[in-house]
């Protein structure tokens, strides 16, 4: 079971180091403001947003398919290995994205997209192992162990990379080489520690992949929707969750890009902020869990949505780095709170004796993935048309406002139904 949890240690480094801290800053600093895609010119910040959109659109489409195959064909280990190798190798190829070759940004953006798909695809099969290797009473503890290892490992690696970038002369390399080396290091860390998990997981008991295997995941989503749409509280919450998740996840993906383009932050400054965010996110999760205990989940969520709206509006007007630090601190506090409280609220709204918990959470995760597609695409298209990222922030505020209004009029209870 420890070997299973160690997979979080392996792949969480990618989620934190690459998607949040390093790649967006390097991509925007290295590429021209306008890039040619086919016959069109697209701003580099919009292209970065569209890359996330495409990645998560692909993930949203194939995730139910993968889940169905995992459940019925017994090929968990094989597919987990395929996606992990694909993601890690794609991450390693990003090392060849350099500032002295005009076309190398295409390697960077292609590697980024493939690595994101590999990361998310591997998680689908990783999660499907949980009921196989542990009994139900151990689910929560083992899942938490994985998250904890992922957090510890990714922060340790991020601190090490921060030192390498900041003091690159000590290592006899340039600043650019230090940043590019982080792609190589994360890819090797990812695939290296994953071997421990692969070795320990039980062998596949393969059965033929049938049409039933291919359709199972999609049928489960349809089944859950048919159950949910008759429940006003659950349906209302999920609609609210969809809109505010479009805002939350887009902010998390693109905050670094905004800081680099609009405020001139360096990689080292952004890495320090990311570490701060991780610490504040944990504090925020506990604080809003405490608040929900005494004032309920609905009020706690609404308070956080008001703060998110304020963050987007205030960020539109800031031009100084010091002000961004304050905004980042606010993001950290509500980031952890809204993610943890959203998941626990949904859990409380699920039928008490359901045997389809995995299907309900698959629906929840699919909702979040589609929200990311809508949020990042909206951010990118407004950035492209308006010629800047500030107007995109106001669009994200609209997502939070819609989510807040829906939640306000939803008769949400925190008791099991």
C-alpha positions in Angstrom: 0.0 0.0 0.0 2.9 2.4 0.7 4.2 1.6 -2.8 0.8 2.6 -4.3 0.8 5.9 -2.3 4.4 6.6 -3.5 2.9 7.2 -7.0 1.7 10.5 -5.7 5.2 11.3 -4.7 6.3 10.5 -8.2 3.8 12.5 -10.3 2.8 15.4 -8.1 6.2 17.0 -8.9 4.9 17.5 -12.4 1.6 19.1 -11.3 3.4 21.6 -9.0 6.8 22.2 -10.6 5.8 22.2 -14.3 2.2 23.3 -14.7 2.2 25.9 -11.9 5.7 27.1 -11.2 8.1 26.7 -14.1 6.7 26.1 -17.6 4.2 29.0 -17.9 6.9 31.6 -16.9 9.6 30.0 -19.2 7.2 29.7 -22.1 6.1 33.3 -22.0 9.5 34.7 -21.4 11.2 32.7 -24.1 8.6 33.1 -27.0 7.6 36.1 -29.0 4.5 37.9 -27.9 2.8 36.8 -31.1 3.2 33.2 -32.5 2.1 31.9 -35.9 -0.2 28.8 -35.8 -1.1 27.9 -39.3 -2.1 31.1 -41.0 -3.1 32.9 -37.8 -1.1 34.9 -35.3 -1.9 34.1 -31.6 -0.5 35.7 -28.5 1.8 33.5 -26.5 -0.3 33.8 -23.4 -3.5 32.9 -25.3 -1.7 29.9 -26.8 -0.7 28.7 -23.4 -4.3 28.9 -22.2 -5.5 27.1 -25.3 -2.9 24.3 -24.7 -4.5 23.7 -21.3 -7.9 23.8 -22.9 -7.0 21.2 -25.5 -5.3 18.9 -22.9 -8.3 18.9 -20.6 -10.8 18.6 -23.5 -8.9 15.4 -24.5 -8.9 14.2 -20.9 -12.6 14.9 -20.4 -13.4 12.8 -23.5 -11.1 9.9 -22.8 -11.3 9.6 -19.0 -14.7 7.8 -18.9 -13.4 5.5 -21.6 -10.3 4.7 -19.7 -12.2 4.2 -16.5 -14.5 1.7 -18.2 -11.6 -0.2 -19.7 -9.8 -0.3 -16.3 -12.9 -1.8 -14.6 -13.7 -4.4 -17.2 -10.6 -5.5 -19.0 -8.1 -5.8 -16.1 -5.5 -3.8 -17.9 -4.9 -1.2 -15.1 -1.2 -1.7 -14.8 -0.5 -1.7 -18.6 -2.4 1.6 -19.2 -1.0 3.2 -16.0 2.5 2.5 -17.3 1.7 3.7 -20.8 0.3 7.0 -19.7 3.1 7.5 -17.1 5.8 6.8 -19.6 4.1 9.1 -22.2 3.8 11.9 -19.7 7.3 11.6 -18.3 9.0 11.3 -21.7 7.0 14.3 -23.0 8.2 16.3 -20.0 11.8 15.3 -20.7 11.5 16.4 -24.3 10.6 19.9 -23.1 14.4 20.2 -22.2 14.9 20.8 -25.9 12.7 23.9 -25.8 15.4 26.6 -25.9 15.5 30.4 -26.6 18.1 30.2 -29.3 16.0 28.1 -31.8 13.0 29.9 -33.2 10.8 26.8 -33.8 11.7 24.9 -30.5 8.7 26.5 -28.8 6.6 23.9 -30.7 8.5 21.2 -29.0 7.7 22.9 -25.7 4.0 23.3 -26.2 3.6 19.8 -27.7 5.5 18.3 -24.8 3.4 20.2 -22.3 0.1 19.0 -23.9 1.3 15.3 -24.1 2.7 15.4 -20.5 -0.6 16.8 -19.1 -2.6 14.1 -20.9 -0.2 11.4 -19.6 -0.4 12.8 -16.1 -4.2 12.8 -16.0 -4.5 9.4 -17.7 -2.1 7.8 -15.3 -4.2 9.1 -12.4 -7.3 7.4 -13.7 -5.7 4.0 -13.4 -3.9 4.9 -10.2 -7.2 5.7 -8.5 -8.8 2.5 -9.8 -6.3 0.4 -7.7 -7.5 1.7 -4.4 -10.4 -0.7 -3.9 -8.2 -3.5 -5.0 -5.3 -3.1 -2.6 -7.2 -1.9 0.5 -10.4 -2.5 2.3 -13.1 0.2 2.6 -12.2 1.3 6.1 -8.6 2.0 4.9 -9.6 4.1 1.9 -9.5 7.5 3.6 -6.2 6.9 5.4 -4.4 5.5 2.3 -5.7 8.2 0.1 -4.6 10.9 2.5 -1.2 9.2 2.7 -0.8 9.5 -1.1 -1.8 13.2 -1.0 0.7 13.8 1.8 3.5 12.1 0.0 2.7 14.0 -3.1 2.8 17.4 -1.3 6.0 16.6 0.5 7.8 15.2 -2.5 6.8 18.0 -4.9 7.8 20.8 -2.4 11.1 19.2 -1.7 11.8 19.0 -5.5 10.6 22.5 -6.1 12.9 23.9 -3.4 15.8 22.1 -4.9 15.0 23.5 -8.4 14.6 27.0 -6.9 18.1 26.7 -5.5 19.5 25.4 -8.8 17.8 28.3 -10.7 18.8 31.0 -8.2 22.4 29.9 -7.8 22.9 28.4 -11.3 26.5 29.7 -11.4 27.4 27.2 -8.7 26.4 24.4 -11.0 28.4 25.8 -13.9 25.3 26.4 -16.1 23.3 29.4 -17.4 20.0 30.5 -16.1 18.3 29.2 -19.2 20.0 25.8 -18.8 18.9 25.6 -15.2 15.2 26.2 -16.1 15.3 23.7 -18.9 17.0 21.2 -16.6 14.0 21.3 -14.4 11.9 19.7 -17.1 14.5 16.9 -17.4 14.7 16.4 -13.6 10.9 16.3 -13.1 10.5 13.7 -15.9 13.2 11.5 -14.5 11.8 11.9 -10.9 8.4 11.0 -12.2 9.2 7.9 -14.1 11.9 6.8 -11.7 9.8 6.7 -8.5 6.9 5.3 -10.5 8.8 2.1 -11.0 8.5 1.4 -7.3 4.7 1.5 -7.7 4.7 -0.5 -10.9 6.8 -3.3 -9.3 4.5 -3.6 -6.3 1.1 -3.5 -8.0 -0.5 -6.8 -8.8 -0.2 -8.1 -12.3 -3.0 -7.5 -14.8 -5.6 -10.2 -15.3 -6.4 -9.4 -18.8 -9.7 -10.2 -20.4 -10.7 -9.1 -23.9 -11.8 -5.5 -24.4 -15.4 -5.5 -25.6 -17.9 -2.9 -26.6 -19.1 -3.1 -23.0 -15.7 -2.1 -21.8 -15.7 1.0 -24.1 -19.1 2.1 -23.2 -19.1 1.4 -19.4 -17.7 4.7 -18.2 -20.1 6.8 -20.4 -23.1 4.8 -19.2 -22.1 5.4 -15.6 -22.0 9.2 -16.2 -25.5 9.0 -17.8 -26.7 6.9 -14.9 -25.5 9.4 -12.3 -27.0 12.3 -14.2 -30.4 10.6 -14.3 -30.2 10.2 -10.5 -28.9 13.7 -9.8 -31.3 15.7 -12.0 -34.2 14.8 -9.8 -32.5 16.1 -6.7 -32.7 19.9 -6.6 -29.9 20.4 -4.0 -27.3 18.1 -5.7 -28.1 19.4 -9.2 -28.0 23.0 -8.0 -24.7 22.5 -6.2 -23.1 20.8 -9.3 -24.2 23.7 -11.6 -22.7 26.2 -9.1 -19.6 24.0 -8.8 -19.2 23.9 -12.6 -19.2 27.7 -12.9 -16.9 28.5 -10.0 -14.5 25.6 -10.8 -14.1 27.2 -14.3 -12.8 30.3 -12.4 -10.8 28.5 -9.7 -8.9 26.1 -11.9 -8.2 28.8 -14.5 -6.8 31.1 -11.9 -4.5 28.3 -10.6 -3.3 27.5 -14.1 -2.8 31.0 -15.3 -1.9 33.1 -12.3 1.9 32.5 -13.0 1.4 33.6 -16.6 -0.4 36.8 -15.5 2.4 37.6 -13.0 5.1 37.1 -15.6 3.4 39.0 -18.5 1.7 41.8 -16.6 4.0 42.3 -13.6 7.4 41.0 -14.7 7.9 38.3 -12.1 10.9 36.0 -12.5 10.9 32.2 -12.1 12.5 32.4 -8.6 9.9 34.9 -7.4 7.1 32.8 -8.7 8.5 29.6 -7.2 8.6 31.3 -3.8 5.0 32.4 -4.2 4.0 28.8 -5.2 5.5 27.4 -2.0 3.7 30.1 0.0 0.4 29.1 -1.7 0.9 25.5 -0.7 1.3 26.4 3.0 -1.6 28.9 3.0 -3.9 26.4 1.1 -3.5 23.9 3.9 -4.4 26.6 6.5 -7.3 27.7 4.4 -8.7 24.2 4.1 -8.7 23.8 7.9 -10.1 27.3 8.5 -13.1 26.9 6.2 -13.7 23.3 7.5 -13.9 24.9 11.0 -16.3 27.6 9.7 -18.5 25.1 8.0 -18.8 23.1 11.2 -20.5 26.0 12.9 -22.1 27.9 10.0 -22.7 25.3 7.4 -21.1 24.4 4.1 -23.3 26.7 2.0 -22.3 29.9 3.9 -18.7 28.9 3.9 -18.7 28.3 0.1 -20.5 31.6 -0.5 -17.9 33.5 1.6 -15.1 32.0 -0.4 -16.9 32.9 -3.7 -17.2 36.5 -2.6 -13.4 36.5 -1.9 -12.7 34.9 -5.3 -14.8 37.6 -7.0 -12.8 40.3 -5.1 -9.5 38.7 -6.1 -10.4 38.8 -9.8 -11.6 42.4 -9.7 -8.7 43.7 -7.5 -6.1 41.9 -9.6 -7.4 43.8 -12.7 -6.2 47.0 -11.1 -2.8 46.0 -9.6 0.5 47.0 -11.2 3.0 46.4 -8.4 4.6 43.2 -7.3 3.8 43.8 -3.6 0.1 43.9 -4.3 0.3 40.6 -6.2 1.9 39.0 -3.1 -1.2 40.0 -1.2 -3.5 38.7 -3.9 -1.5 35.5 -4.0 -1.9 35.1 -0.2 -5.7 35.5 -0.6 -5.7 32.9 -3.4 -3.8 30.4 -1.3 -6.3 30.7 1.6 -9.4 30.2 -0.5 -7.7 27.7 -2.9 -7.4 25.0 -0.3 -10.7 25.8 1.3 -12.9 25.7 -1.8 -11.4 22.5 -3.2 -11.7 20.5 0.1 -15.1 21.9 1.0 -16.5 21.3 -2.5 -15.6 17.7 -2.3 -16.9 17.2 1.2 -20.2 19.0 0.3 -20.7 16.8 -2.7 -20.0 13.7 -0.5 -22.7 14.8 1.9 -25.2 15.3 -0.9 -24.7 11.8 -2.3 -27.4 9.1 -1.5 -26.5 7.6 1.9 -26.5 3.9 0.9 -25.4 4.2 -2.7 -23.1 1.4 -4.1 -22.1 3.6 -7.0 -19.8 6.0 -5.1 -17.0 5.7 -7.8 -19.5 6.6 -10.5 -20.7 9.6 -8.6 -17.2 10.9 -8.1 -16.4 10.2 -11.8 -19.3 12.5 -12.6 -17.9 15.1 -10.2 -14.4 14.9 -11.7 -15.8 15.1 -15.3 -17.7 18.2 -14.3 -14.5 19.8 -13.1 -12.5 18.8 -16.2 -15.2 20.3 -18.5 -15.2 23.5 -16.4 -11.4 23.8 -16.9 -12.0 23.5 -20.7 -14.6 26.3 -20.6 -12.6 28.5 -18.2 -9.2 28.3 -19.9 -10.7 28.7 -23.4 -12.6 31.8 -22.3 -9.5 33.2 -20.7 -7.5 32.6 -23.9 -10.0 33.9 -26.4 -10.6 37.1 -24.4 -6.8 37.5 -24.0 -6.4 37.1 -27.8 -9.3 39.5 -28.8 -8.6 42.1 -26.1 -4.9 42.0 -26.4 -4.2 41.4 -22.7 -4.8 39.2 -19.7 -6.5 41.7 -17.4 -9.8 41.6 -19.2 -9.7 37.8 -18.9 -9.6 38.2 -15.2 -12.9 40.1 -15.2 -14.4 37.3 -17.3 -13.4 34.8 -14.6 -15.1 37.0 -12.0 -18.3 36.4 -14.0 -18.0 32.7 -13.6 -17.7 33.2 -9.8 -20.7 35.5 -9.8 -22.9 33.0 -11.6 -21.7 30.2 -9.3 -22.5 32.4 -6.3 -26.0 33.2 -7.6 -26.9 29.6 -8.3 -25.6 28.5 -4.9 -27.6 31.2 -3.1 -30.9 30.0 -4.6 -30.1 26.3 -4.1 -31.7 24.8 -1.0 -28.5 23.2 0.0 -28.3 21.0 3.1 -25.2 19.4 4.5 -27.0 16.3 5.7 -26.9 13.0 3.8 -30.1 12.5 1.7 
